[in-house]
Amino acid sequence: LAFVLWIQPNTIVVNTTTSGTVDSGTTVTLVDAVLTQSDDYWNLARLTITETTDSGAPEGETAVITDFTAVDDTLHFAALTVAPESGDAYTVEFGTLIDRAEANDARITWGVNPVEAAMGSLESTGVVGTITPEDPIPPQYVSETPAEDLFTETEGVNIPIFYPIFKMTADTTGWPIQIFWITGAITLAILLGVITLMKLNSMMAAGIVSGGVVVVACSMEILEWWVLYVYAAMAVTFIIYQRVSEP
């Protein structure tokens, strides 16, 4: 059984901007003849007065455009502290462009785009058909290990064969991958030590083999180097115990 998912963007995240100088204005309007876009084109965009001729207010102030009337090239917005005057510089910029047609046909309709308006950084939003943003679609497996890892995602050389298992388990459980590295190193050291002890009946040989695993784990920063001192003390204890217990 297979499912096909068709994604239809309803909005575009953009960096659509225009800039110019004020022809005339009031505290709630700004007129500039270069604003030749279609009616309502700049609605909900952000107006910023970037520079004034006297370096005073409303320089640096921003307001959300509530209406753009194309017939008189006028931006309407919430009141600024002081009316912009002729020659003051401004910018108008969008954060998103909403599909005016709302046809869910994977086409975004937003009006005209004359040469005065620069558009860039287009990116479709994660809206799927008529599904609301509150219903996210689970992505495919993406690594988000909550800890610094021993291998970067871009490196594909000399990575142990069991590494992907550790990585996916860490991402699934939410545990740091170091837990699996440490558990794996300790388990390997114990396993090799037990096998050596069973085959050679020598605690010293088992200690050397297990110690080699611990040294490698410390050199790979899986274990801290102080662990080696603890291990050495334990190994010496077991070696002495075997010697004194032998008939």
RODO-2510 file (C-alpha; in nm, 4 decimals, decimal comma):
residues 247
     n   res          X          Y          Z
     1     l     0,0000     0,0000     0,0000
     2     a     0,1472     0,3342    -0,1044
     3     f     0,0352     0,6918    -0,0588
     4     v     0,1189     0,9864    -0,2837
     5     l     0,1357     1,3258    -0,1160
     6     w     0,0863     1,6388    -0,3227
     7     i     0,2132     1,9551    -0,1563
     8     q     0,0458     2,2793    -0,2619
     9     p     0,2003     2,5951    -0,1162
    10     n    -0,0468     2,8627    -0,0102
    11     t     0,2039     3,1345     0,0770
    12     i     0,5564     3,2328    -0,0184
    13     v     0,8192     3,3511     0,2258
    14     v     0,9905     3,6321     0,0414
    15     n     1,2244     3,9218     0,0634
    16     t     1,0151     4,1571    -0,1485
    17     t     1,1137     4,5195    -0,0939
    18     t     1,0962     4,8601    -0,2506
    19     s     1,2452     5,1904    -0,1465
    20     g     1,2082     5,5513    -0,2459
    21     t     1,1679     5,9074    -0,1299
    22     v     0,8517     6,0694    -0,0037
    23     d     0,6647     6,3116    -0,2308
    24     s     0,4262     6,4157     0,0455
    25     g     0,2714     6,2677     0,3547
    26     t     0,0842     6,2920     0,6815
    27     t     0,1247     6,0996     1,0047
    28     v    -0,0928     5,8211     0,8564
    29     t    -0,0187     5,8418     0,4818
    30     l     0,2771     5,8508     0,2449
    31     v     0,2657     5,9411    -0,1230
    32     d     0,5316     5,8414    -0,3746
    33     a     0,4734     5,8431    -0,7498
    34     v     0,7065     5,5429    -0,8033
    35     l     0,4590     5,3175    -0,6218
    36     t     0,2863     5,1918    -0,9364
    37     q     0,1866     4,8483    -0,8083
    38     s    -0,1705     4,7234    -0,8155
    39     d    -0,4288     4,8234    -0,5583
    40     d    -0,3687     4,6702    -0,2129
    41     y    -0,0330     4,5291    -0,3265
    42     w     0,1543     4,6584    -0,0208
    43     n    -0,1160     4,5745     0,2321
    44     l     0,0304     4,4267     0,5539
    45     a     0,3851     4,5137     0,4467
    46     r     0,6151     4,6998     0,6852
    47     l     0,7002     5,0644     0,6256
    48     t     1,0273     5,1991     0,7648
    49     i     1,1321     5,5621     0,7483
    50     t     1,5051     5,5096     0,6989
    51     e     1,6225     5,8704     0,6782
    52     t     1,4739     6,2154     0,7097
    53     t     1,6055     6,5380     0,5642
    54     d     1,6534     6,6858     0,9117
    55     s     1,7654     6,3574     1,0784
    56     g     1,4740     6,3890     1,3187
    57     a     1,1468     6,2055     1,3708
    58     p     1,0034     5,9932     1,2205
    59     e     1,3458     5,8596     1,1176
    60     g     1,3775     5,4925     1,2185
    61     e     1,0061     5,4513     1,2882
    62     t     0,8080     5,1604     1,1425
    63     a     0,4409     5,0949     1,0773
    64     v     0,2292     4,8220     0,9207
    65     i     0,0607     4,9302     0,5988
    66     t    -0,3149     4,8872     0,6303
    67     d    -0,4032     4,9897     0,2754
    68     f    -0,2371     5,0837    -0,0521
    69     t    -0,4419     5,2858    -0,2986
    70     a    -0,2944     5,2641    -0,6461
    71     v    -0,4985     5,5506    -0,7885
    72     d    -0,3054     5,8074    -0,5836
    73     d     0,0128     5,6055    -0,5050
    74     t    -0,0589     5,6308    -0,1333
    75     l     0,0355     5,4075     0,1572
    76     h    -0,1968     5,4131     0,4580
    77     f    -0,0675     5,3017     0,7984
    78     a    -0,0919     5,3496     1,1735
    79     a     0,0104     5,6951     1,2900
    80     l     0,3769     5,7925     1,3063
    81     t     0,4928     6,0461     1,5628
    82     v     0,5645     6,3045     1,2924
    83     a     0,4478     6,3285     0,9315
    84     p     0,7121     6,2285     0,6727
    85     e     0,8128     6,5173     0,4510
    86     s     0,9185     6,5478     0,0889
    87     g     1,2647     6,4000     0,0389
    88     d     1,2514     6,1611     0,3350
    89     a     1,3715     5,8093     0,2480
    90     y     1,1700     5,4953     0,3229
    91     t     1,1531     5,1231     0,2547
    92     v     0,8569     4,8880     0,2271
    93     e     0,9114     4,5155     0,2728
    94     f     0,7087     4,1985     0,2958
    95     g     0,7603     3,8959     0,5137
    96     t     0,5166     3,6737     0,3234
    97     l     0,3039     3,6841     0,0119
    98     i    -0,0357     3,5221     0,0559
    99     d    -0,2119     3,3509    -0,2322
   100     r    -0,4943     3,5875    -0,3219
   101     a    -0,6694     3,3331    -0,5427
   102     e    -0,6823     3,0693    -0,2647
   103     a    -0,7425     2,7993    -0,5269
   104     n    -0,4994     2,5427    -0,3794
   105     d    -0,3593     2,4906    -0,7287
   106     a     0,0092     2,5320    -0,6337
   107     r     0,0104     2,8809    -0,7864
   108     i     0,0687     3,1941    -0,5821
   109     t    -0,1144     3,5028    -0,7078
   110     w    -0,0049     3,8338    -0,5555
   111     g    -0,0496     4,1058    -0,8168
   112     v     0,2105     4,2796    -1,0283
   113     n     0,5855     4,2986    -0,9819
   114     p     0,7212     4,6072    -1,1617
   115     v     1,0879     4,6915    -1,1900
   116     e     1,0703     4,9165    -0,8846
   117     a     1,0167     4,6145    -0,6555
   118     a     1,2983     4,3679    -0,5978
   119     m     1,2022     4,0101    -0,5167
   120     g     1,4259     3,7349    -0,3858
   121     s     1,4662     3,4478    -0,1414
   122     l     1,1489     3,2704    -0,2469
   123     e     1,0636     2,9679    -0,0353
   124     s     0,7345     2,7797    -0,0213
   125     t     0,5906     2,7457     0,3273
   126     g     0,5023     2,4146     0,4838
   127     v     0,1292     2,4421     0,4247
   128     v    -0,0119     2,1315     0,2586
   129     g    -0,3335     2,1830     0,0660
   130     t    -0,6025     2,2862     0,3099
   131     i    -0,4239     2,1243     0,6063
   132     t    -0,3558     2,3742     0,8828
   133     p    -0,0035     2,4365     1,0158
   134     e    -0,1121     2,2673     1,3401
   135     d    -0,1105     1,9318     1,1561
   136     p     0,2556     1,8837     1,0637
   137     i     0,3682     1,6025     0,8379
   138     p     0,6372     1,3861     0,9998
   139     p     0,9613     1,4230     0,8027
   140     q     1,1796     1,1360     0,7010
   141     y     1,4618     1,0369     0,9335
   142     v     1,6716     1,3436     1,0071
   143     s     1,9506     1,3328     1,2611
   144     e     1,8946     1,5554     1,5628
   145     t     2,1185     1,3914     1,8214
   146     p     2,0984     1,5992     2,1426
   147     a     2,4737     1,5911     2,2079
   148     e     2,8067     1,6578     2,0402
   149     d     2,8881     1,3604     1,8222
   150     l     3,2148     1,1851     1,7404
   151     f     3,1486     1,1915     1,3678
   152     t     3,0016     1,4749     1,1618
   153     e     2,7185     1,4046     0,9225
   154     t     2,9330     1,4950     0,6228
   155     e     3,2094     1,2477     0,7001
   156     g     3,1676     0,9044     0,5487
   157     v     3,5181     0,7675     0,6006
   158     n     3,6237     0,5264     0,8766
   159     i     3,2854     0,5335     1,0480
   160     p     3,2172     0,2080     1,2397
   161     i     2,9506    -0,0159     1,0909
   162     f     2,7453     0,0038     1,4111
   163     y     2,7505     0,3842     1,4160
   164     p     2,4239     0,4335     1,2190
   165     i     2,2458     0,2074     1,4686
   166     f     2,3728     0,4169     1,7598
   167     k     2,2788     0,7359     1,5762
   168     m     1,9246     0,6345     1,4923
   169     t     1,8643     0,4920     1,8393
   170     a     1,9831     0,8164     1,9964
   171     d     1,7565     1,0222     1,7727
   172     t     1,4591     0,7936     1,8388
   173     t     1,4964     0,7839     2,2172
   174     g     1,6210     1,1389     2,2580
   175     w     1,9162     1,0156     2,4632
   176     p     2,2657     1,1509     2,3926
   177     i     2,4582     0,9203     2,1623
   178     q     2,7430     0,9130     2,4160
   179     i     2,5310     0,6779     2,6280
   180     f     2,5446     0,4193     2,3519
   181     w     2,9149     0,4796     2,2855
   182     i     3,0012     0,4333     2,6532
   183     t     2,7768     0,1283     2,6931
   184     g     2,9202    -0,0266     2,3779
   185     a     3,2823     0,0341     2,4832
   186     i     3,2326    -0,1110     2,8319
   187     t     3,0421    -0,4115     2,6957
   188     l     3,3156    -0,4805     2,4394
   189     a     3,5891    -0,4551     2,7040
   190     i     3,4079    -0,6960     2,9381
   191     l     3,3234    -0,9392     2,6574
   192     l     3,6810    -0,9616     2,5266
   193     g     3,8181    -0,9865     2,8795
   194     v     3,5849    -1,2745     2,9694
   195     i     3,6658    -1,4624     2,6472
   196     t     4,0396    -1,4201     2,7086
   197     l     4,0042    -1,5369     3,0689
   198     m     3,8065    -1,8445     2,9630
   199     k     4,0561    -1,9380     2,6925
   200     l     4,3847    -1,8627     2,8717
   201     n     4,2769    -1,8752     3,2364
   202     s     4,4941    -1,5701     3,2923
   203     m     4,3608    -1,2614     3,4645
   204     m     4,6658    -1,0660     3,3470
   205     a     4,6001    -1,1489     2,9810
   206     a     4,2336    -1,0615     3,0237
   207     g     4,3315    -0,7343     3,1896
   208     i     4,5655    -0,6433     2,9038
   209     v     4,3006    -0,7172     2,6377
   210     s     4,0262    -0,5263     2,8204
   211     g     4,2706    -0,2461     2,8971
   212     g     4,3462    -0,2107     2,5278
   213     v     3,9771    -0,1535     2,4598
   214     v     3,9611     0,1069     2,7374
   215     v     4,2676     0,2895     2,5994
   216     v     4,1152     0,2996     2,2499
   217     a     3,7845     0,4267     2,3931
   218     c     3,9698     0,7004     2,5829
   219     s     4,1687     0,8018     2,2744
   220     m     3,8403     0,8304     2,0796
   221     e     3,6989     1,0487     2,3613
   222     i     3,4263     0,7954     2,4320
   223     l     3,5595     0,7637     2,7872
   224     e     3,7532     1,0138     2,9938
   225     w     4,1182     0,9326     3,0614
   226     w     4,0596     0,9141     3,4371
   227     v     3,8568     0,5974     3,3718
   228     l     4,1853     0,4283     3,2807
   229     y     4,3159     0,4799     3,6352
   230     v     4,0034     0,3253     3,7848
   231     y     4,0300     0,0346     3,5438
   232     a     4,3988    -0,0177     3,6220
   233     a     4,3243    -0,0370     3,9948
   234     m     4,0477    -0,2908     3,9349
   235     a     4,2655    -0,4978     3,7003
   236     v     4,5535    -0,5124     3,9491
   237     t     4,3110    -0,6184     4,2217
   238     f     4,1759    -0,9087     4,0147
   239     i     4,5245    -1,0163     3,9061
   240     i     4,6458    -1,0248     4,2677
   241     y     4,3306    -1,2105     4,3723
   242     q     4,3920    -1,4791     4,1109
   243     r     4,7557    -1,5165     4,2155
   244     v     4,6858    -1,5517     4,5876
   245     s     4,3907    -1,7840     4,5327
   246     e     4,5883    -2,0301     4,3215
   247     p     4,7080    -2,3393     4,5100
***
